[in-house]
Amino acid sequence: MAKYKVKFNGEFEDVITQGIKLIEDDSNNDNISEINRIVGEAYFCEEDEDNAIKHLNEYLKTNESKPMLSAQYVMGILNYR
């Protein structure tokens, strides 16, 4: 199976670091779901599947009715592996 890797200026580590800080900050409750999606997709691009699944599952729990296609795509790949 071909590995999918998207390059985003190599800034995924920064996205993950800042996202984790925002998730831990209780004042961002309105955005935590979306932040989990972004962090999960960044972990996927960094090939950290366990953390990608963890954050994407948190996102999907709160967006069951209409999750973003990118999150569904990444979870599909991770579940296939």
N, C-alpha and C positions, 0 to 999 in steps of 0.2 A: 504494500500500500504506500502511495506517495505521501510524504509529509508535507503539510501545508504550513508555510511560514510567511507571515506578512511583516515587512520591515517598516517601522514608523519612526524613522530618524533615531533609532536606538534609545528612545526615551521611556521605554516601558518600566524600567526600574523606578524612575521618577514618578510615573503615574501610580505605580503600586505603593510607593512610600507615602505620597500625598494622600492617596485614597484611603489607606489604612488609618492615617491620622484623622481624616474626616469621619470615618466610620466610628472611631473611638470617641469623637467629640459628640456628646449627646445633643448639642444644639442643632445638628444637621439632620434630625429625624425625618424631615420631609424628603430628603434626597438620598437617604441611605440605600434604598433599593437600587437606584440608578448608579450610585457609586459602587455598589457591589457588582453590578454588571460590568462596569468599566474596568474595575480591578480584576474581575474574573477573566475578562477577555485579554487583559494585559498579561496575566499569569499564563494564559494559554499560549500567547505569542512568545513568552519566555520558556515555554515547554515545561512549566511546573503544573502538571495535570491535577495533582491533589488539591492545591490551593485554587486552581481554576474552578474545579468542581464545587468546592466549598462555597466560593463567593457567587457562582452562578446559581447554585441551589437556593441560596438566600434571596437572590434577585427573583427567581422563578416562584418562590413561595408567595411573594407579595404581588406578583404580576401574572397570576395563572390565567386570567381571562384574555390578556393581549400582550404577551411578551414580545420583545424586539426579535426580529428574525435573526439578527446576528447571534444573539444568545442561544436561540434554538439551534442554529447551525453548529456553533461550537460545542454545545452539549451533545448534539447528534454525533459529532466526530469523536468526542471523548467517550461516549457510551459505546460506540462501535469498537473502539480499541479495547 
